[in-house]
């Protein structure tokens, strides 16, 4: 993946003159400052050559800067959560996903076939990130929800049961 989107090395312009001296040639993009790198998009490049007699000639060409790379994405195989209240389910907000792209991220989302609440057990999730060039990467994650709370047991207070003792005499 390149560190820049488009640099001056992407195109080469040559000029020649009948004097045998190489003319001075400059190029400028139309509608964009003369700095590099170019952002994504299409540009009209105009190059002008001037010889030692100050005669000039120009040519123009189109330059399209594409970014063919998808974002970098890393997903944990299994993300484990502890369920705090089993009656309500869990709504995870982070799935152990890392993503980046040199041109920036425009969208990140995770989807599942279940409801928004995750119950105890395993749920498959797919996370997708999209960069600013509309290229996407996806990865699957298994979300594991465990219930490690002890059950609540309530006994009635102050209740006793008489025990009947019997003795057998022989």
Secondary structure, DSSP 4 states (H G I P E B T S, - for coil): --SSS--GGG-------TTSSPPEEEEEEETS-S-SSPPSEEEEEEEEEE-TT--EEEEEEEEEE---PPPEEEE-SEEEEE-S-TTT-B--S--SEEEE-TT-EEEEEEEESS-SSB-SEEEEEEEEEEETTS-EEEEEEEEEEE--PPPP----TT------------
